[in-house]
Structures are given as structure tokens and as C-alpha cells.
């Protein structure tokens, strides 16, 4: 899960909790305020009702409790009744308008009826201020979340450029200028990338020059061999120069894999097999048996992936105890099988350059190393198992 998703989830959890807490506080405060006001005005209403026949005392009470005589208005239809007490000759009602901090007291005794409006309640105002503070907190939380996303947004660019660099695009650089840790990280990556690019370019040029320089004396040596009359010496020297040529080509190919950008295309498994067999020099096609159960599609670099399969087939042909070797194609996997002894060490040992079985000195131990590099570049997997006296190498594509 990306860091942006984690922050978004944490933000949603925090926002939900804050909204729930704010709603809960509002409910508690509403009930508390209503109860306090209700008790207060019940006491005032009873006092007014007891003195309703004494006009002077009633006027004093109006002034004392800041009550104003006012008829009901057209917008007073949605009044909420908080208290209703009927008597033999009248009644007392305490009403409240929703979302308002003003209360209305209705008192009726015989023919006298009073509709009184109270002053604004301070505790209701405090409740309103508390609600504003809660919503302000939520608003600030949203602003903080957006600000954090803005601060972290360069990480997407950094991740993309680092991935491009890891995939072989050595020119990838991060164009972020800031004075924080992200800016320092960007500058450090750019310096590291430049150093690595120079190092890799220098090494490639060196190996390419060495390869070209080696090919010239090898070609001259092969030409000079033809003038030798001794057949046994001639064949020995031919093999030596052939081995030198193969070693030179494999070293150059191995080095090219570090920087070459893959040409990803989509093709069938059968196409890959045909391409791989085309790179082999087979004297007898009956040595290979092919079984295609599912001709699935592959997205990869056909040239390099065919080298992988070609090297596996070549090893199977070299070290099998009996023919034919088998190539089996199933959904998302290609297996190369040959009869013989099991590997004496773990597969990782043979994936390193210049490693092979001590009893088998045919080659230079670079074939599986090239296979390993190509498989890793494609994010595929190479698996080995020994079953029923059979070596099985599998390329897994899923």
C-alpha cells in the first residue's frame, strides 16, 4: 500500500472520529442546555403565574427577568414545546424555536394571557461557539491533510525516476528544488545517478573496446590456423580460439544487460520457442521434444528472453544422459527437462558468473548468469527442481 493511501485512510479515520465526537458533544450540550433552561423558566413561569393578578409585581418580574411582551409571529409556527402545565383557570407553556437561543413563555389565567419572549441565553451561545470550534477543527484537519499531500507529492516523481533508472534509463534525474529533506534526497539521487552513469558508461566503453580488440587477434589466429599442417594441433587451436570468441561475446552480452533498455512486445510462447531454437546449432532436431499445452501470451523483450530459453535448452542438451530433452509449455510457465544427475549445489550458486559443476568444464559458467540477469530485468522467476531422475528448469511468468 502506498504512503498516500495510508495517509488518506488515517485522515478518513480521524475525520470520522472527530465528526462523531462533535455530534456526540452537540447532543450532550443540547440536552444539558435544554434541561437547565427548562428548569430556569419553569421556576420563572410559576412565579409569574402566582403574581399574575398583581400588575405592578408582574411588571417588576418582567424587568427582573428581561422578559418582553410580544405576540406570536408568522415564523413562530415551528415552535417546540418544552413544558406544558395546565391548571383549572389557565396554563403555562414554555416554547422554543429550533436552532434559536430565544424562548417563549405563554401564560393564561382566566381572561389574561401573556406571550413573553426571553433574552438570548448565554449558555446556548456558548454551545454554538463550541460547535463552530468543532467544525473549525474539522476544516483545519482537511487543510492539514491537503498540505501533507502537497508536501509528499514529489515522492511520486522521485519513485518514478528511481524506477526508470533501475530499469536501465540512466539519464533519469529528479527535477525537484526545495530546502527540505525531499530536496536533499533529490540532489543526492541526482549525484549518485550521474556517478553511476559515468561509471557504467566508462565500463561499457572499456569492455566494448576490449571486445573489438580481442576479435581482431582471434580472427587473425583463426586465419593462421589454416596454415598448420598438423591436424591434431590445428583442431586444438581452433577450439581454443572458438572458446575465446564465445567468452568475449558472452562477457559483452552480460555487460550490455546492465544498461540496455528492454524492447517490450507481446508474443505467443510458441514464437519464443521458435526464436530460441533458431539461435541453436542443432545437428538432429529429434533431440528435442516440444509439448505445448497452452500457447499463452508473453509481454517481454523477445530477443533477450529467447537467449534465456536458448541457454536453458543448450545446457539441457549438453548435460542430459539420454535424448530427447523436453520443452513443456503450460499456462504462464515454460519448462525445460533433461535426464541426468541432480545439481550438487543450490541454484543460486550456478547463477553467479564463472560457476559450474566441477566435473563439467565445457563452457565458462556464464550461461545461467545471463539467464539470471534477463529474468530479473523482466521480474520473472527461474525455478529448479529434480524429480524422477529429471532436471527441471522452469520460467514462471506470472
URBEL-V934010 format. One record per pair of residues at least 6 apart in sequence whose C-alpha atoms are under 8 Angstrom apart, sorted by the first residue. I is the first residue (numbers start at 1). J is the second residue. D is the distance in whole Angstrom. If there is no record, write none. Layout:
BEGIN
{{I:J:D} {I:J:D}}
END
This chain:
BEGIN
{{4:149:7} {4:152:8} {8:145:8} {11:145:7} {15:138:7} {15:141:7} {18:134:8} {18:138:7} {19:138:8} {22:131:7} {22:134:6} {22:135:8} {26:127:8} {26:131:7} {29:127:7} {30:127:8} {33:123:7} {33:124:7} {38:82:7} {38:83:7} {38:94:8} {41:94:7} {41:105:8} {42:83:8} {42:94:8} {45:92:7} {45:105:7} {45:107:8} {46:92:8} {48:58:7} {48:61:7} {49:92:8} {49:107:7} {49:109:8} {51:57:7} {51:58:6} {52:58:6} {52:109:8} {62:68:7} {65:118:8} {66:118:6} {66:119:6} {67:116:6} {67:117:6} {67:118:5} {67:119:7} {68:116:5} {68:117:5} {68:118:7} {69:114:7} {69:115:6} {69:116:5} {69:117:6} {70:115:6} {70:116:6} {70:117:7} {71:115:6} {71:116:8} {72:115:7} {76:97:7} {78:97:7} {78:98:8} {79:95:6} {79:96:5} {79:97:5} {79:98:7} {80:95:5} {80:96:5} {80:97:6} {80:98:7} {81:93:7} {81:94:6} {81:95:5} {81:96:6} {82:93:8} {82:94:6} {82:95:6} {82:96:7} {83:92:8} {83:93:5} {83:94:5} {83:95:7} {84:91:7} {84:92:6} {84:93:5} {84:94:7} {85:91:6} {85:92:5} {85:93:6} {86:92:6} {89:108:8} {89:109:6} {89:110:5} {90:107:7} {90:108:5} {90:109:4} {90:110:6} {91:106:8} {91:107:6} {91:108:5} {91:109:7} {92:105:7} {92:106:6} {92:107:5} {92:108:7} {93:105:6} {93:106:5} {93:107:7} {94:103:7} {94:104:6} {94:105:5} {94:106:6} {95:103:6} {95:104:5} {95:105:6} {95:106:8} {96:102:7} {96:103:5} {96:104:6} {97:103:7} {101:120:5} {101:121:6} {101:124:6} {101:125:7} {102:117:7} {102:118:6} {102:119:6} {102:120:5} {102:121:7} {103:117:6} {103:118:5} {103:119:8} {104:115:7} {104:116:6} {104:117:5} {104:118:6} {105:114:8} {105:115:6} {105:116:5} {105:117:6} {105:118:8} {106:113:7} {106:114:6} {106:115:5} {106:116:6} {107:113:6} {107:114:5} {107:115:7} {108:114:6} {154:176:7} {154:182:8} {155:182:8} {157:174:7} {158:174:6} {158:186:7} {161:172:6} {161:173:6} {161:174:6} {162:172:7} {164:170:8} {164:172:6} {165:171:7} {165:172:6} {165:193:8} {167:261:7} {167:377:7} {168:258:7} {168:259:5} {168:260:6} {168:261:5} {169:259:7} {169:261:7} {170:193:7} {170:197:6} {170:259:7} {171:193:8} {171:197:8} {172:193:8} {173:189:8} {173:190:6} {173:193:7} {174:186:6} {174:187:8} {174:189:8} {174:190:6} {175:186:8} {176:183:6} {176:186:6} {177:183:6} {178:184:8} {200:259:8} {204:255:7} {204:256:7} {207:252:7} {207:255:8} {208:252:7} {211:248:6} {211:249:8} {211:252:7} {214:248:8} {215:245:7} {218:241:6} {218:244:8} {218:245:7} {221:241:7} {222:238:7} {222:241:7} {225:234:6} {225:237:7} {225:238:7} {226:234:7} {228:234:6} {243:363:8} {247:364:7} {250:366:7} {250:367:8} {253:370:8} {254:370:6} {254:373:8} {257:373:7} {257:374:7} {262:300:8} {262:301:6} {263:300:7} {263:301:5} {263:302:8} {264:299:6} {264:300:5} {264:301:5} {264:302:8} {265:299:5} {265:300:6} {265:301:6} {265:302:7} {266:297:7} {266:298:5} {266:299:4} {266:300:7} {267:297:6} {267:298:5} {267:299:7} {267:302:8} {268:295:6} {268:296:6} {268:297:4} {268:298:6} {269:295:5} {269:296:6} {269:297:6} {269:298:7} {269:329:7} {270:292:8} {270:295:6} {272:302:7} {272:305:8} {272:306:6} {273:306:7} {273:309:7} {275:306:6} {276:306:5} {276:307:6} {276:309:6} {276:310:5} {277:310:6} {279:307:8} {279:310:7} {280:310:7} {280:314:7} {286:324:7} {287:317:8} {287:323:5} {287:324:4} {287:325:6} {288:323:7} {288:324:5} {288:325:5} {288:326:6} {288:327:7} {289:324:6} {289:325:6} {289:326:5} {289:327:6} {290:326:6} {290:327:5} {290:328:6} {291:326:8} {291:327:6} {291:328:5} {291:329:6} {292:328:6} {292:329:5} {292:330:7} {293:328:7} {293:329:6} {293:330:5} {293:331:8} {294:329:6} {294:330:5} {294:331:6} {295:329:7} {295:330:7} {295:331:7} {296:330:8} {296:331:6} {296:332:7} {298:397:8} {300:378:7} {304:374:7} {305:374:7} {305:375:8} {307:371:7} {308:370:7} {308:371:5} {308:374:7} {308:375:8} {311:367:6} {311:368:7} {311:371:7} {312:336:7} {312:368:8} {312:393:7} {313:336:7} {316:325:7} {316:336:7} {316:337:7} {316:338:6} {317:325:7} {317:338:8} {319:338:8} {319:340:7} {320:338:5} {320:339:5} {320:340:5} {321:338:8} {321:339:5} {321:340:5} {322:338:8} {322:339:6} {322:340:8} {323:338:8} {323:339:8} {324:338:8} {325:336:7} {325:337:6} {325:338:5} {325:339:7} {326:335:8} {326:336:6} {326:337:5} {326:338:7} {327:334:7} {327:335:6} {327:336:5} {327:337:6} {328:334:6} {328:335:5} {328:336:7} {329:335:6} {332:396:6} {332:397:5} {332:398:6} {333:394:7} {333:395:5} {333:396:5} {333:397:6} {334:394:6} {334:395:5} {334:396:7} {335:392:6} {335:393:6} {335:394:4} {335:395:6} {336:392:6} {336:393:5} {336:394:6} {337:390:6} {337:391:6} {337:392:5} {337:393:7} {338:390:6} {338:391:5} {338:392:7} {339:389:6} {339:390:5} {339:391:6} {340:389:6} {340:390:6} {340:391:7} {341:389:7} {341:390:8} {341:391:7} {342:386:6} {342:389:7} {342:390:8} {342:391:6} {343:357:8} {344:357:8} {347:384:7} {349:355:7} {350:356:6} {350:365:8} {350:368:7} {350:369:7} {351:368:5} {351:369:5} {351:371:8} {351:372:6} {352:366:8} {352:368:8} {352:369:5} {353:365:6} {353:366:5} {353:368:8} {353:369:5} {354:364:6} {354:365:4} {354:366:6} {355:364:8} {355:365:5} {355:366:7} {356:364:8} {356:365:5} {372:382:8} {375:381:6} {375:382:7} {380:395:7} {380:396:6} {380:397:5} {380:398:7} {381:395:6} {381:396:5} {381:397:7} {382:393:7} {382:394:6} {382:395:5} {382:396:6} {383:393:6} {383:394:5} {383:395:7} {383:396:8} {384:391:7} {384:392:6} {384:393:5} {384:394:6} {385:391:6} {385:392:5} {385:393:7} {386:392:6}}
END
